[in-house]
């Protein structure tokens, strides 16, 4: 019997199976407008929880004020839900009806 030598460089690269990795689905965090929470407080929450600059936070707050709601950011599900909960709880602790929700991106 003879041994067969197989050299690693003789295997064509396109024959190697590559697993297909799916990106996790993203969820939008949405700021819901209310007529009671002070604008400065909303800007502070956006800066603290979502790490926005003051200018970015102001624009997001004003968009929610004018349109009724505004997408703040998109994250994986766990992160989106925890940030929305953290921001909503900050409002509740201060006695404001501030609300953030999440929904899947399309």
Secondary structure, DSSP 8 states (H G I E B T S, - for coil): -------GGGS-GGGS---------EEEEEEE--SSS-HHHHHHHHHHHH---HHHHHHHHHHHHHHSEEEEEEEEHHHHHHHHHHHHHHHHHTT---EEEEEE--
